[in-house]
Amino acid sequence: MGRTWLCGVAAAAMTVAAAGAAPVALARGHAGAVQADLILHNGHVLTVDRRFSVASAVAVKGDRIVAVGGEGLLARYRARNVVDLHGRTLMPGFIDTHLHPAPIKPSDIAVASATSMAEVQAMLRDKAHALGPGQWITGYGWQEANLAEKRNITRADLDAAAPDNPVLLVRAGSHSAVANSLALKLAGIDRNTPDPAGGLIEHDTGGEPNGIIRESYGAVLRLIPQPGWDVMKPATVTWLKSILALGITSFHDASGSIDDEPYGAGGPKPGEQGLDLLGAGMTFRRARALYAEMGDSLPRVTMYISYPGAERLKAFPHHTGYGDNRVRLGAIGENAVDGGFTGPTAWLLADYKGQPGFRGKGRFTDAQLQAMVDTAARAGWQLGLHCIGDAAIVQTVAAYDKALGTIPDPAHKPADRRWFTDHFTILPPVATMQTMARDHVMIAQQPNFLYNLEDRYTQVLDDWRLAHNNAIATPVKKFGLFMAFGSDNLPVGPLVGLYAAITRKGPSGAVHGAEEAVSRAEAIRMYTANGAWLSWEENQKGTLEPGKLADMIVLPFDPLTVAPEALLKGKVDMTFVGGKLVYDSRTRG
């Protein structure tokens, strides 16, 4: 690894020099200075250590930080690669605790970028022409708020553009999708089809399906031909490299599985459908092989594993923590206890605003949820289940509490099992948060939801729940709960999450629950150091301190002082993983 890394440093030095990003000096330093490989100096270094210390220089040898301090560090160390930051900010790379890799499939249209129904339809016509009649057209990421019409896409919109191709377009957040008439016909869905378990089929005023299926659209999804890992592997690499440009140096993959393990060692029975309906996701096995091949050029990943059932989980020989600092196993998750607000079917303790009697849906009976939690606990797994509505959080925490109180974990002390609730969107009752505090149950939250889903929250939440959506200050400061940040792809960029956490503003400019905001330093810590804690890697990464991995980013502004709105448009200048320059804005455009 040493030789490979030195080649990488040399390449990085040439890249920086060619880009004009910073002067490079070879073996800079006084005689007798300690040899390092990389020095960054003349910067505003946010260490995010316990005191949130600020320095100006960092020295790196191999993949680790060896020194942090002032400009005097240049006299103590010499390096082949010396980067003058010219006052820019150097800080730990972001750790996103909830991401879903979203590589582009050959059948996909770029619907996430569409700003009108006409644009969506033009994309469909072009793809239908390119693929030919009968071929599936897919896509991910549309949002009605981004369309000029400010309404959901319906099957009529799809039929008008691609009547001879089955179409399924998944909304941003993956909690609902829209299908055209041909896709619905192939799936056997008509006006008489009952709602799928945990989901809803929407109907028009005439009683016919309008194309929107909330939460459970597997009946359509499983009909789409599998692209295969040979096709999706290069697309996955492209996606992984794309998040380096956003400053993400580590992430938790919330859609991992063990579907390609051998039968009898965690894999499904021969002929049995796995949890990844398209069969081309980044499983734990594929991730390890991919990272072994690609070296240190990708962001580090901790993989959630979708609960595969008791038999398969017991047969799998590993559990949380297995792996290395590039690819490791994380929690059982994010198996959904309820839906989400992009459906919307999140499970609430009160009626949705304007929808008397409708409170969303839970996915499990108490007994079913307890059985899953208990099985995972006995096998030594961390838990990180999806619970968005307050009713779902109450049910999840109750199941956690029972298991934590009765099932010991041989690998961790009772107070160090680091189970967490994934999302925690609607603030639950006080008793539930008190139970979480007693059991040391943590939170992996997405503050960007407040920004991205403002329209949905305004439509369906009562005033109190609207003000306390994605609350931070109450659970953290009043109840002492531990929280780490992520994005769930809505959008991926961490700077949006920081903006929402410190301002509590949506795109409209309205402030929702100002009392739930936190300081900039607190928000940065939740997006860096706290993410490392969630995977027992707090001694390895998340802060810029000697001995830790040199996972760092360079920003052209100071996130502690820049105008909040500037965060929404902010860009990352450079990203380092293990001291290797893996993204440079000046060479990527």
URHU-V450808 format. One record per residue. N is the residue number from 0. NEAR is the number of other ideal C-beta (glycine too) atoms within 10 Angstrom. D_LAST is the distance of its C-alpha to the last C-alpha in Angstrom with 2 decimals. Layout:
n=N near=NEAR d_last=D_LAST
n=N near=NEAR d_last=D_LAST
This chain:
n=0 near=10 d_last=30.14
n=1 near=8 d_last=30.39
n=2 near=7 d_last=29.57
n=3 near=11 d_last=26.61
n=4 near=18 d_last=25.28
n=5 near=13 d_last=25.88
n=6 near=12 d_last=23.96
n=7 near=21 d_last=21.05
n=8 near=20 d_last=21.43
n=9 near=13 d_last=21.62
n=10 near=12 d_last=18.45
n=11 near=23 d_last=16.74
n=12 near=22 d_last=18.30
n=13 near=13 d_last=17.10
n=14 near=16 d_last=13.47
n=15 near=22 d_last=13.83
n=16 near=14 d_last=15.78
n=17 near=12 d_last=13.61
n=18 near=15 d_last=10.58
n=19 near=9 d_last=13.15
n=20 near=22 d_last=12.69
n=21 near=24 d_last=16.46
n=22 near=12 d_last=19.50
n=23 near=19 d_last=20.96
n=24 near=17 d_last=24.72
n=25 near=10 d_last=26.82
n=26 near=10 d_last=29.85
n=27 near=19 d_last=29.67
n=28 near=20 d_last=32.69
n=29 near=10 d_last=36.41
n=30 near=5 d_last=38.86
n=31 near=8 d_last=39.86
n=32 near=17 d_last=36.64
n=33 near=14 d_last=35.62
n=34 near=13 d_last=33.05
n=35 near=25 d_last=29.81
n=36 near=25 d_last=26.59
n=37 near=27 d_last=24.05
n=38 near=26 d_last=24.59
n=39 near=28 d_last=22.40
n=40 near=25 d_last=24.22
n=41 near=17 d_last=24.49
n=42 near=22 d_last=22.94
n=43 near=19 d_last=24.19
n=44 near=24 d_last=24.92
n=45 near=25 d_last=26.02
n=46 near=21 d_last=28.10
n=47 near=21 d_last=29.30
n=48 near=18 d_last=32.55
n=49 near=10 d_last=35.80
n=50 near=7 d_last=35.98
n=51 near=17 d_last=32.29
n=52 near=15 d_last=32.46
n=53 near=14 d_last=29.92
n=54 near=20 d_last=29.35
n=55 near=19 d_last=27.13
n=56 near=24 d_last=26.70
n=57 near=30 d_last=26.48
n=58 near=30 d_last=27.55
n=59 near=26 d_last=26.81
n=60 near=19 d_last=28.85
n=61 near=18 d_last=28.18
n=62 near=21 d_last=26.62
n=63 near=16 d_last=28.59
n=64 near=25 d_last=28.61
n=65 near=22 d_last=31.61
n=66 near=18 d_last=31.67
n=67 near=21 d_last=30.46
n=68 near=18 d_last=31.73
n=69 near=11 d_last=31.53
n=70 near=11 d_last=30.70
n=71 near=11 d_last=33.93
n=72 near=23 d_last=32.15
n=73 near=21 d_last=30.88
n=74 near=12 d_last=34.54
n=75 near=18 d_last=35.32
n=76 near=27 d_last=32.49
n=77 near=21 d_last=30.83
n=78 near=26 d_last=27.79
n=79 near=19 d_last=25.90
n=80 near=24 d_last=22.62
n=81 near=26 d_last=22.76
n=82 near=29 d_last=19.86
n=83 near=16 d_last=20.59
n=84 near=23 d_last=19.09
n=85 near=12 d_last=20.19
n=86 near=11 d_last=21.63
n=87 near=21 d_last=18.83
n=88 near=21 d_last=20.08
n=89 near=26 d_last=20.50
n=90 near=24 d_last=22.06
n=91 near=30 d_last=22.92
n=92 near=31 d_last=20.49
n=93 near=30 d_last=21.35
n=94 near=31 d_last=23.99
n=95 near=31 d_last=24.10
n=96 near=34 d_last=27.71
n=97 near=27 d_last=27.43
n=98 near=22 d_last=24.76
n=99 near=21 d_last=25.29
n=100 near=20 d_last=22.96
n=101 near=20 d_last=21.99
n=102 near=20 d_last=20.86
n=103 near=15 d_last=20.87
n=104 near=17 d_last=24.25
n=105 near=14 d_last=25.11
n=106 near=19 d_last=27.26
n=107 near=20 d_last=24.73
n=108 near=24 d_last=23.57
n=109 near=14 d_last=20.65
n=110 near=24 d_last=23.27
n=111 near=19 d_last=21.44
n=112 near=12 d_last=19.35
n=113 near=23 d_last=22.56
n=114 near=10 d_last=23.86
n=115 near=12 d_last=27.24
n=116 near=18 d_last=29.88
n=117 near=14 d_last=29.51
n=118 near=15 d_last=25.87
n=119 near=25 d_last=27.02
n=120 near=17 d_last=29.79
n=121 near=14 d_last=27.69
n=122 near=21 d_last=25.56
n=123 near=25 d_last=28.90
n=124 near=15 d_last=30.39
n=125 near=14 d_last=27.55
n=126 near=23 d_last=27.69
n=127 near=20 d_last=31.50
n=128 near=11 d_last=31.49
n=129 near=11 d_last=29.21
n=130 near=15 d_last=31.23
n=131 near=9 d_last=34.70
n=132 near=11 d_last=37.46
n=133 near=10 d_last=38.34
n=134 near=16 d_last=35.00
n=135 near=20 d_last=33.51
n=136 near=26 d_last=30.50
n=137 near=22 d_last=28.78
n=138 near=24 d_last=25.96
n=139 near=22 d_last=25.14
n=140 near=21 d_last=24.11
n=141 near=23 d_last=25.82
n=142 near=21 d_last=27.20
n=143 near=16 d_last=29.87
n=144 near=14 d_last=28.69
n=145 near=16 d_last=25.43
n=146 near=18 d_last=27.52
n=147 near=11 d_last=29.14
n=148 near=12 d_last=32.47
n=149 near=9 d_last=32.24
n=150 near=11 d_last=34.20
n=151 near=17 d_last=33.98
n=152 near=26 d_last=33.38
n=153 near=19 d_last=36.77
n=154 near=22 d_last=38.14
n=155 near=13 d_last=39.24
n=156 near=21 d_last=35.67
n=157 near=26 d_last=34.76
n=158 near=16 d_last=38.00
n=159 near=14 d_last=37.39
n=160 near=21 d_last=34.22
n=161 near=25 d_last=34.99
n=162 near=14 d_last=38.73
n=163 near=12 d_last=39.03
n=164 near=23 d_last=36.34
n=165 near=23 d_last=36.69
n=166 near=31 d_last=33.84
n=167 near=25 d_last=32.88
n=168 near=27 d_last=30.03
n=169 near=22 d_last=29.71
n=170 near=23 d_last=29.05
n=171 near=22 d_last=26.50
n=172 near=23 d_last=28.43
n=173 near=21 d_last=30.39
n=174 near=23 d_last=33.68
n=175 near=25 d_last=34.36
n=176 near=25 d_last=33.61
n=177 near=27 d_last=34.73
n=178 near=29 d_last=36.41
n=179 near=28 d_last=37.79
n=180 near=18 d_last=41.45
n=181 near=20 d_last=41.19
n=182 near=29 d_last=39.47
n=183 near=24 d_last=42.10
n=184 near=12 d_last=44.85
n=185 near=15 d_last=43.69
n=186 near=20 d_last=43.66
n=187 near=10 d_last=47.11
n=188 near=20 d_last=46.15
n=189 near=12 d_last=48.36
n=190 near=11 d_last=50.14
n=191 near=7 d_last=52.48
n=192 near=14 d_last=49.97
n=193 near=6 d_last=50.30
n=194 near=14 d_last=47.34
n=195 near=16 d_last=45.80
n=196 near=10 d_last=46.43
n=197 near=18 d_last=44.17
n=198 near=20 d_last=42.71
n=199 near=20 d_last=43.51
n=200 near=21 d_last=43.58
n=201 near=16 d_last=43.23
n=202 near=12 d_last=45.64
n=203 near=14 d_last=45.89
n=204 near=6 d_last=48.94
n=205 near=7 d_last=50.76
n=206 near=9 d_last=50.39
n=207 near=14 d_last=47.96
n=208 near=20 d_last=44.76
n=209 near=19 d_last=41.92
n=210 near=27 d_last=39.34
n=211 near=21 d_last=38.13
n=212 near=28 d_last=39.03
n=213 near=24 d_last=38.49
n=214 near=27 d_last=37.90
n=215 near=23 d_last=39.70
n=216 near=25 d_last=38.40
n=217 near=15 d_last=39.03
n=218 near=19 d_last=41.64
n=219 near=23 d_last=38.91
n=220 near=18 d_last=36.16
n=221 near=12 d_last=38.42
n=222 near=16 d_last=39.03
n=223 near=18 d_last=35.46
n=224 near=10 d_last=35.40
n=225 near=13 d_last=33.77
n=226 near=18 d_last=30.57
n=227 near=11 d_last=31.38
n=228 near=17 d_last=29.48
n=229 near=8 d_last=28.87
n=230 near=14 d_last=26.74
n=231 near=23 d_last=25.19
n=232 near=17 d_last=24.48
n=233 near=10 d_last=21.26
n=234 near=18 d_last=20.17
n=235 near=22 d_last=21.09
n=236 near=16 d_last=19.08
n=237 near=11 d_last=15.93
n=238 near=18 d_last=16.89
n=239 near=23 d_last=17.80
n=240 near=16 d_last=14.52
n=241 near=15 d_last=12.80
n=242 near=24 d_last=15.02
n=243 near=23 d_last=14.02
n=244 near=16 d_last=10.83
n=245 near=23 d_last=13.62
n=246 near=28 d_last=15.54
n=247 near=30 d_last=18.20
n=248 near=29 d_last=19.82
n=249 near=27 d_last=22.99
n=250 near=26 d_last=24.19
n=251 near=28 d_last=27.47
n=252 near=24 d_last=27.43
n=253 near=26 d_last=29.89
n=254 near=21 d_last=30.58
n=255 near=29 d_last=31.72
n=256 near=25 d_last=34.98
n=257 near=26 d_last=37.44
n=258 near=24 d_last=38.08
n=259 near=17 d_last=37.77
n=260 near=21 d_last=40.16
n=261 near=10 d_last=43.51
n=262 near=13 d_last=46.27
n=263 near=11 d_last=48.47
n=264 near=12 d_last=45.63
n=265 near=23 d_last=43.75
n=266 near=21 d_last=42.76
n=267 near=19 d_last=44.30
n=268 near=10 d_last=47.47
n=269 near=6 d_last=47.20
n=270 near=6 d_last=46.51
n=271 near=10 d_last=45.59
n=272 near=12 d_last=42.40
n=273 near=19 d_last=40.04
n=274 near=19 d_last=38.15
n=275 near=18 d_last=34.87
n=276 near=17 d_last=36.02
n=277 near=16 d_last=33.30
n=278 near=16 d_last=33.88
n=279 near=20 d_last=30.29
n=280 near=24 d_last=29.21
n=281 near=25 d_last=28.23
n=282 near=25 d_last=31.75
n=283 near=27 d_last=32.67
n=284 near=17 d_last=33.77
n=285 near=20 d_last=30.63
n=286 near=23 d_last=28.43
n=287 near=17 d_last=30.46
n=288 near=14 d_last=30.27
n=289 near=19 d_last=26.53
n=290 near=20 d_last=25.88
n=291 near=11 d_last=28.47
n=292 near=10 d_last=26.62
n=293 near=13 d_last=23.03
n=294 near=15 d_last=24.07
n=295 near=18 d_last=22.16
n=296 near=16 d_last=18.69
n=297 near=22 d_last=19.27
n=298 near=27 d_last=20.21
n=299 near=27 d_last=23.98
n=300 near=25 d_last=26.04
n=301 near=28 d_last=29.45
n=302 near=25 d_last=30.89
n=303 near=30 d_last=33.18
n=304 near=30 d_last=35.78
n=305 near=20 d_last=37.19
n=306 near=21 d_last=40.93
n=307 near=22 d_last=42.39
n=308 near=12 d_last=46.01
n=309 near=15 d_last=48.59
n=310 near=12 d_last=49.58
n=311 near=22 d_last=46.14
n=312 near=20 d_last=45.07
n=313 near=13 d_last=48.28
n=314 near=18 d_last=47.78
n=315 near=20 d_last=44.27
n=316 near=9 d_last=44.89
n=317 near=18 d_last=42.11
n=318 near=17 d_last=41.19
n=319 near=27 d_last=38.88
n=320 near=17 d_last=37.54
n=321 near=14 d_last=37.79
n=322 near=19 d_last=34.93
n=323 near=10 d_last=32.86
n=324 near=16 d_last=30.03
n=325 near=20 d_last=27.44
n=326 near=24 d_last=29.33
n=327 near=22 d_last=32.37
n=328 near=22 d_last=34.60
n=329 near=27 d_last=34.57
n=330 near=28 d_last=36.70
n=331 near=26 d_last=38.54
n=332 near=27 d_last=36.58
n=333 near=23 d_last=35.30
n=334 near=23 d_last=38.37
n=335 near=26 d_last=38.77
n=336 near=27 d_last=41.92
n=337 near=32 d_last=41.14
n=338 near=27 d_last=38.63
n=339 near=28 d_last=35.96
n=340 near=25 d_last=35.44
n=341 near=25 d_last=33.08
n=342 near=26 d_last=36.27
n=343 near=26 d_last=37.98
n=344 near=28 d_last=40.56
n=345 near=30 d_last=40.09
n=346 near=24 d_last=43.60
n=347 near=22 d_last=45.00
n=348 near=16 d_last=48.30
n=349 near=14 d_last=48.67
n=350 near=14 d_last=48.37
n=351 near=21 d_last=45.12
n=352 near=16 d_last=45.38
n=353 near=9 d_last=47.17
n=354 near=12 d_last=47.87
n=355 near=7 d_last=51.31
n=356 near=6 d_last=51.98
n=357 near=15 d_last=48.42
n=358 near=18 d_last=46.88
n=359 near=27 d_last=44.44
n=360 near=22 d_last=45.23
n=361 near=23 d_last=45.56
n=362 near=23 d_last=44.96
n=363 near=21 d_last=47.67
n=364 near=10 d_last=51.24
n=365 near=12 d_last=51.94
n=366 near=8 d_last=53.54
n=367 near=12 d_last=50.66
n=368 near=22 d_last=48.11
n=369 near=17 d_last=50.43
n=370 near=14 d_last=50.94
n=371 near=21 d_last=47.20
n=372 near=27 d_last=46.72
n=373 near=16 d_last=49.87
n=374 near=19 d_last=48.99
n=375 near=27 d_last=45.57
n=376 near=23 d_last=47.21
n=377 near=15 d_last=49.90
n=378 near=18 d_last=47.37
n=379 near=16 d_last=45.58
n=380 near=27 d_last=42.46
n=381 near=28 d_last=40.55
n=382 near=26 d_last=40.43
n=383 near=28 d_last=37.51
n=384 near=32 d_last=38.65
n=385 near=24 d_last=37.01
n=386 near=28 d_last=39.09
n=387 near=32 d_last=37.81
n=388 near=30 d_last=41.00
n=389 near=24 d_last=43.62
n=390 near=22 d_last=46.19
n=391 near=32 d_last=43.96
n=392 near=28 d_last=43.30
n=393 near=19 d_last=47.07
n=394 near=25 d_last=47.79
n=395 near=28 d_last=45.14
n=396 near=25 d_last=46.21
n=397 near=16 d_last=49.83
n=398 near=24 d_last=49.13
n=399 near=24 d_last=47.21
n=400 near=17 d_last=50.05
n=401 near=16 d_last=52.69
n=402 near=22 d_last=50.91
n=403 near=22 d_last=49.96
n=404 near=10 d_last=53.55
n=405 near=9 d_last=55.17
n=406 near=15 d_last=52.93
n=407 near=12 d_last=52.24
n=408 near=20 d_last=49.10
n=409 near=5 d_last=50.08
n=410 near=14 d_last=46.62
n=411 near=15 d_last=46.21
n=412 near=9 d_last=48.43
n=413 near=11 d_last=49.25
n=414 near=10 d_last=47.01
n=415 near=10 d_last=44.04
n=416 near=25 d_last=43.40
n=417 near=20 d_last=40.26
n=418 near=26 d_last=40.70
n=419 near=27 d_last=38.57
n=420 near=30 d_last=38.39
n=421 near=28 d_last=35.13
n=422 near=30 d_last=33.99
n=423 near=30 d_last=37.11
n=424 near=27 d_last=36.20
n=425 near=29 d_last=39.68
n=426 near=21 d_last=41.67
n=427 near=24 d_last=44.74
n=428 near=13 d_last=48.26
n=429 near=11 d_last=49.15
n=430 near=10 d_last=51.21
n=431 near=21 d_last=48.26
n=432 near=23 d_last=46.13
n=433 near=12 d_last=49.14
n=434 near=19 d_last=49.41
n=435 near=27 d_last=45.76
n=436 near=15 d_last=46.37
n=437 near=12 d_last=49.51
n=438 near=19 d_last=47.86
n=439 near=18 d_last=44.61
n=440 near=24 d_last=42.63
n=441 near=24 d_last=39.01
n=442 near=25 d_last=36.35
n=443 near=30 d_last=32.85
n=444 near=28 d_last=31.62
n=445 near=28 d_last=28.67
n=446 near=29 d_last=28.67
n=447 near=26 d_last=25.90
n=448 near=25 d_last=28.63
n=449 near=27 d_last=30.23
n=450 near=24 d_last=27.23
n=451 near=26 d_last=26.33
n=452 near=26 d_last=29.97
n=453 near=21 d_last=31.56
n=454 near=16 d_last=32.99
n=455 near=21 d_last=34.61
n=456 near=23 d_last=36.06
n=457 near=15 d_last=37.48
n=458 near=15 d_last=39.09
n=459 near=22 d_last=40.77
n=460 near=23 d_last=41.39
n=461 near=13 d_last=44.32
n=462 near=9 d_last=43.72
n=463 near=12 d_last=44.21
n=464 near=22 d_last=41.90
n=465 near=19 d_last=39.25
n=466 near=18 d_last=39.45
n=467 near=21 d_last=39.32
n=468 near=25 d_last=36.73
n=469 near=26 d_last=34.52
n=470 near=27 d_last=36.67
n=471 near=28 d_last=35.67
n=472 near=18 d_last=38.11
n=473 near=16 d_last=41.25
n=474 near=24 d_last=40.84
n=475 near=18 d_last=39.34
n=476 near=13 d_last=41.42
n=477 near=12 d_last=44.59
n=478 near=14 d_last=45.00
n=479 near=11 d_last=43.13
n=480 near=20 d_last=40.98
n=481 near=19 d_last=37.97
n=482 near=24 d_last=34.66
n=483 near=26 d_last=31.21
n=484 near=29 d_last=28.22
n=485 near=29 d_last=26.06
n=486 near=27 d_last=24.45
n=487 near=27 d_last=25.97
n=488 near=22 d_last=22.78
n=489 near=21 d_last=23.73
n=490 near=18 d_last=20.83
n=491 near=21 d_last=19.38
n=492 near=22 d_last=17.59
n=493 near=29 d_last=20.02
n=494 near=22 d_last=19.35
n=495 near=22 d_last=21.11
n=496 near=30 d_last=23.95
n=497 near=25 d_last=24.30
n=498 near=25 d_last=24.48
n=499 near=28 d_last=27.16
n=500 near=28 d_last=29.09
n=501 near=21 d_last=29.51
n=502 near=20 d_last=30.02
n=503 near=25 d_last=31.55
n=504 near=20 d_last=30.05
n=505 near=19 d_last=29.12
n=506 near=11 d_last=27.03
n=507 near=11 d_last=30.30
n=508 near=9 d_last=30.45
n=509 near=11 d_last=33.68
n=510 near=13 d_last=34.39
n=511 near=24 d_last=35.92
n=512 near=20 d_last=38.11
n=513 near=11 d_last=37.01
n=514 near=12 d_last=39.34
n=515 near=23 d_last=37.13
n=516 near=20 d_last=34.20
n=517 near=20 d_last=33.52
n=518 near=13 d_last=32.21
n=519 near=19 d_last=28.64
n=520 near=14 d_last=29.78
n=521 near=19 d_last=31.59
n=522 near=23 d_last=28.68
n=523 near=25 d_last=26.35
n=524 near=25 d_last=29.17
n=525 near=27 d_last=29.53
n=526 near=31 d_last=25.89
n=527 near=28 d_last=26.15
n=528 near=22 d_last=29.62
n=529 near=23 d_last=31.46
n=530 near=30 d_last=29.38
n=531 near=25 d_last=30.41
n=532 near=18 d_last=33.99
n=533 near=26 d_last=34.00
n=534 near=29 d_last=33.73
n=535 near=18 d_last=36.03
n=536 near=20 d_last=33.21
n=537 near=15 d_last=33.66
n=538 near=12 d_last=34.72
n=539 near=16 d_last=31.68
n=540 near=27 d_last=28.61
n=541 near=30 d_last=27.62
n=542 near=23 d_last=28.32
n=543 near=27 d_last=27.55
n=544 near=19 d_last=31.01
n=545 near=12 d_last=32.53
n=546 near=9 d_last=33.12
n=547 near=22 d_last=30.36
n=548 near=26 d_last=27.31
n=549 near=26 d_last=24.37
n=550 near=31 d_last=22.08
n=551 near=25 d_last=20.08
n=552 near=24 d_last=17.08
n=553 near=24 d_last=15.90
n=554 near=23 d_last=15.58
n=555 near=16 d_last=15.13
n=556 near=16 d_last=18.35
n=557 near=15 d_last=21.71
n=558 near=23 d_last=22.34
n=559 near=15 d_last=26.04
n=560 near=10 d_last=26.11
n=561 near=15 d_last=23.23
n=562 near=8 d_last=24.42
n=563 near=14 d_last=24.53
n=564 near=12 d_last=22.73
n=565 near=13 d_last=19.68
n=566 near=23 d_last=19.38
n=567 near=17 d_last=18.78
n=568 near=8 d_last=15.54
n=569 near=19 d_last=14.66
n=570 near=13 d_last=11.53
n=571 near=22 d_last=11.79
n=572 near=20 d_last=10.60
n=573 near=29 d_last=12.18
n=574 near=25 d_last=14.45
n=575 near=28 d_last=17.49
n=576 near=27 d_last=20.04
n=577 near=24 d_last=23.30
n=578 near=28 d_last=21.91
n=579 near=23 d_last=19.37
n=580 near=25 d_last=15.69
n=581 near=21 d_last=14.27
n=582 near=25 d_last=10.84
n=583 near=22 d_last=8.80
n=584 near=16 d_last=5.90
n=585 near=14 d_last=5.85
n=586 near=14 d_last=5.74
n=587 near=10 d_last=3.76
n=588 near=4 d_last=0.00
